[in-house]
Amino acid sequence: MFTFLPQFVSGDFALGLSSMVFDEGMKKLLAITSSLALTLGLGFSVPAQAADEFTITELALFDGGSGEGGAEIASYHKASEQVYITNGAANRIDIVSISDPENPTLVKSVDMSSYGDGITSVAAGKYVIAVATHTEPTFAADGTPKLNPGKLVVMYPSGKLIRTINLVGSQPDSVTFTPDGMTALVAIEGEPICAGDNPATAADESTDYSLAKDPKGAIAVVDLTRPRTAVAKLAGFTGFDAASLKRAGVVVSLTATRPEVDIEPEYVSAISNQVAYASLQESNAIAQIDIRNARVTRIFS
């Protein structure tokens, strides 16, 4: 179980990484716990100074009934007063109304199994909801892996599908929106996939890294102003070289000569409609992204 704290955005609370919601009229909080529960908290006044104390008490609890993995990531859509929760255990999105925060109510569940093998993240934009899904690699008879691109599933707040968008890259991770709620950003992690063992040979191909497929990491930028025609643009790392990154303190694999496949973005957050930052966890670094031009402009550690 873990606890989330609220974030301030232009004087309001936003449901983001901290997974808390502030209801301006009732001053109530919504929290999601990873142990399958949606926890609502009540009642603190915005402190005048950072040193002021406040308390959070549980207001209500929502249990999706799926056990471990039943509630991992949540995103709040202010206009509909609904929370969208990734239920990885059941491969679905649970839509919960908190119009009455004391009585969170399941509106519906949206089955995501036709869009991929698993949900990796969800985010609520201004008009649409975006869900990142991952499809497992497939293997040829000789063990050669074939990578499958992730998808961004775009829905109305009601849960009705608008369309799915090919993210081009493999293994999408987090998804978020720009502050105006119009552009989705997806971290494409692109982890290497080892080959399977070829039963026709004596060797174990699954231990031979030279046979692995290592896809490019990137940040997918998707302008959803017109979601029915939207496409993903990738901000990748082709313009960087391993030696320069190492001198700058960025952790690069000892054998890496191509940062575009070595770097694996994990989480992305937009500080404005023009600029976002992505954590490059394995590289112990941060990437700065020019959203409008879908370009990584800087990597620093």
C-alpha positions in Angstrom: 0.0 0.0 0.0 1.2 3.5 -0.7 -0.1 7.0 0.0 -0.4 9.8 -2.5 -0.2 13.5 -1.8 -2.0 16.4 -3.7 -0.4 18.5 -6.4 -1.2 22.2 -7.0 -1.9 23.3 -10.5 -2.9 27.0 -10.9 -4.4 27.0 -7.4 -6.4 23.8 -7.9 -5.5 20.2 -7.1 -4.9 17.9 -10.0 -5.1 14.1 -10.1 -1.7 13.1 -11.5 1.2 11.0 -10.2 -0.1 11.9 -6.7 -3.5 10.5 -7.5 -5.4 13.0 -5.3 -8.4 15.1 -6.2 -9.5 18.3 -4.5 -13.2 19.3 -4.7 -13.1 23.1 -4.5 -16.7 23.3 -3.3 -16.4 20.6 -0.6 -12.7 20.6 0.0 -12.4 16.9 -0.2 -9.7 14.6 -1.4 -9.6 11.4 -3.4 -6.8 8.9 -3.1 -6.0 5.6 -4.7 -4.2 2.8 -2.9 -2.3 0.1 -4.8 -4.0 -2.6 -2.7 -7.1 -2.5 -4.8 -8.8 0.3 -3.0 -9.9 3.8 -3.9 -9.7 5.9 -0.7 -11.4 9.3 -0.3 -10.1 11.8 2.2 -11.8 14.8 3.6 -11.3 18.0 5.1 -8.3 20.2 5.2 -8.0 23.9 4.6 -5.3 25.0 2.3 -2.5 26.0 4.6 -1.5 29.6 4.6 2.1 28.6 5.1 4.0 25.4 4.2 4.8 24.8 7.8 1.1 24.7 8.9 -0.3 21.3 9.9 -3.3 19.6 8.4 -4.9 16.2 8.6 -6.4 13.8 6.1 -9.1 11.4 7.2 -10.7 8.6 5.2 -14.1 9.6 3.8 -15.0 6.5 1.7 -13.4 3.4 0.2 -14.0 1.9 -3.3 -13.0 -1.7 -3.9 -12.9 -2.9 -7.5 -13.0 -6.5 -6.3 -10.1 -7.7 -8.3 -7.5 -8.2 -5.6 -3.8 -7.3 -6.1 -3.4 -5.1 -9.2 -7.0 -4.1 -9.2 -6.3 -0.4 -8.7 -2.9 1.0 -9.7 -3.2 4.3 -11.6 -6.0 6.8 -11.4 -6.9 10.0 -13.3 -9.7 12.4 -12.5 -11.9 14.1 -15.2 -13.2 17.3 -13.7 -16.1 17.9 -16.1 -17.7 14.4 -15.5 -16.6 14.1 -11.8 -15.3 10.7 -12.7 -12.1 8.8 -11.9 -10.6 6.4 -14.4 -8.7 3.5 -12.8 -6.4 0.9 -14.4 -7.5 -2.5 -13.2 -4.5 -4.5 -14.4 -5.8 -7.7 -12.8 -8.8 -7.8 -15.0 -7.3 -5.8 -18.0 -10.0 -3.1 -17.8 -10.6 0.5 -16.9 -13.0 1.1 -14.0 -14.9 4.3 -14.2 -16.0 5.6 -10.8 -18.2 8.6 -10.1 -17.3 10.8 -7.2 -20.0 13.4 -7.7 -20.9 12.4 -4.1 -17.4 11.9 -2.7 -18.9 10.0 0.3 -20.4 7.4 -2.0 -18.0 6.6 -4.9 -20.0 4.6 -7.4 -18.8 2.3 -10.2 -20.3 3.7 -13.4 -19.0 1.0 -15.7 -16.0 -1.1 -16.5 -14.4 -1.0 -20.0 -12.8 -4.2 -21.1 -9.4 -3.5 -22.8 -8.5 -7.0 -23.8 -9.2 -6.4 -27.5 -6.6 -3.6 -27.5 -3.6 -5.3 -26.0 -2.3 -7.8 -23.4 -2.2 -5.2 -20.6 -2.9 -1.7 -19.5 0.1 0.4 -18.6 -1.5 3.8 -17.8 -4.5 6.1 -18.1 -4.9 9.9 -18.2 -7.9 12.2 -18.5 -7.6 15.1 -21.0 -10.0 17.9 -21.4 -12.4 16.1 -23.7 -11.1 12.5 -24.0 -9.6 9.7 -21.9 -6.3 8.1 -23.1 -5.3 4.6 -22.1 -1.9 3.1 -23.0 -1.9 -0.6 -23.8 1.0 -3.1 -24.4 1.0 -6.2 -26.6 3.5 -9.0 -25.7 6.1 -10.0 -28.3 5.6 -13.1 -30.4 8.3 -15.6 -31.3 9.1 -17.5 -34.4 9.7 -21.3 -34.3 13.5 -20.6 -34.1 12.9 -18.2 -31.1 13.4 -15.0 -33.1 11.3 -12.3 -31.3 8.9 -10.0 -33.1 8.0 -6.8 -31.3 4.5 -5.4 -31.4 3.8 -1.7 -31.1 1.7 -0.3 -28.2 -1.6 1.5 -28.6 -3.2 4.6 -27.3 -6.9 3.9 -26.8 -8.9 7.1 -26.9 -12.3 7.2 -25.4 -15.1 9.6 -24.5 -15.5 10.2 -20.8 -18.5 7.8 -21.0 -16.1 5.0 -21.9 -17.2 4.8 -25.6 -14.3 4.2 -27.9 -13.3 6.9 -30.3 -10.3 5.1 -31.9 -7.0 3.4 -31.2 -3.7 5.0 -32.3 -0.6 3.0 -33.2 2.2 4.4 -30.9 4.8 3.0 -33.3 7.1 2.2 -30.4 7.2 -0.9 -28.2 6.2 -1.1 -24.6 4.4 2.1 -23.7 4.6 3.1 -20.0 3.1 6.2 -18.5 0.7 8.5 -20.3 -0.2 12.1 -19.4 -1.7 15.2 -20.9 -0.4 18.8 -21.4 -2.0 21.3 -19.0 -4.6 22.3 -21.6 -5.7 18.7 -21.8 -5.3 18.5 -25.6 -2.0 16.6 -26.2 -1.2 13.2 -24.8 2.4 12.2 -24.0 3.4 8.6 -23.7 6.7 7.2 -22.4 7.8 4.5 -24.8 10.2 2.4 -22.7 11.5 0.0 -25.4 13.2 -2.6 -23.2 15.2 -5.3 -24.9 13.4 -8.6 -25.6 15.6 -11.8 -25.5 15.1 -14.5 -28.1 13.3 -17.7 -27.3 15.2 -21.0 -27.2 15.3 -22.8 -30.6 14.5 -26.4 -29.9 16.3 -27.5 -33.1 19.7 -26.5 -31.8 21.8 -27.5 -28.8 22.5 -23.9 -27.8 20.2 -21.9 -25.6 19.4 -18.8 -27.8 17.5 -17.1 -25.0 20.9 -16.4 -23.3 22.5 -14.9 -26.4 22.0 -11.2 -26.2 23.1 -10.7 -29.8 19.8 -12.4 -30.8 17.7 -10.1 -28.7 15.6 -7.3 -30.1 16.3 -3.9 -28.5 13.6 -1.3 -29.7 14.1 2.4 -29.5 12.9 4.3 -26.5 11.0 7.5 -27.2 8.3 9.9 -26.1 5.1 9.7 -28.2 3.4 13.0 -28.8 -0.2 12.8 -29.8 -2.2 15.9 -30.5 -5.8 14.9 -29.7 -7.5 18.2 -30.9 -9.1 16.0 -33.6 -8.9 12.5 -32.1 -10.4 10.7 -35.0 -7.4 11.7 -37.2 -4.7 11.9 -34.6 -1.3 10.2 -35.1 1.7 9.6 -32.9 4.9 11.5 -33.4 8.0 10.1 -31.7 10.6 12.2 -29.9 13.5 9.9 -29.9 17.2 9.9 -29.0 18.9 9.5 -32.4 20.7 12.9 -32.1 22.7 11.9 -29.0 26.0 9.9 -28.9 27.0 7.6 -26.1 30.4 9.2 -25.4 29.0 12.7 -24.9 26.2 11.4 -22.6 28.8 9.5 -20.5 30.9 12.6 -20.1 27.7 14.4 -18.9 27.2 11.8 -16.2 24.4 9.9 -18.0 24.5 6.1 -17.3 24.9 4.2 -20.5 25.4 0.5 -20.9 29.1 -0.5 -21.2 28.5 -1.9 -24.7 26.1 0.7 -25.9 26.9 2.7 -29.0 23.4 3.7 -29.9 21.6 5.7 -27.1 18.4 5.6 -29.1 17.9 2.0 -28.1 19.8 2.1 -24.8 17.6 4.8 -23.2 14.3 3.7 -21.7 11.9 6.5 -20.8 9.8 5.6 -17.7 7.6 8.6 -16.7 6.7 11.8 -18.5 5.2 15.0 -17.2 4.4 18.3 -19.0 5.2 21.6 -17.2 3.5 23.6 -20.0 1.8 23.0 -23.3 5.3 23.4 -24.9 7.7 21.6 -22.6 7.8 18.2 -20.9 10.3 16.2 -19.0 10.8 12.4 -19.0 12.6 10.3 -16.4 15.2 7.9 -17.9 15.4 5.6 -14.9 18.1 3.2 -16.0 20.2 6.1 -17.3 19.8 8.1 -14.0 18.8 11.1 -16.2 16.1 13.4 -17.3 15.1 14.3 -20.9 13.6 17.6 -21.9 11.0 17.5 -24.7 9.9 20.1 -27.2 6.3 19.1 -27.4 5.3 21.1 -30.5 8.2 19.7 -32.6 8.2 16.3 -30.9 11.9 16.5 -30.2 14.2 15.7 -27.3 16.2 18.9 -26.8 18.4 17.9 -23.8 19.4 15.1 -21.5 20.9 15.8 -18.2 21.9 13.9 -15.0 
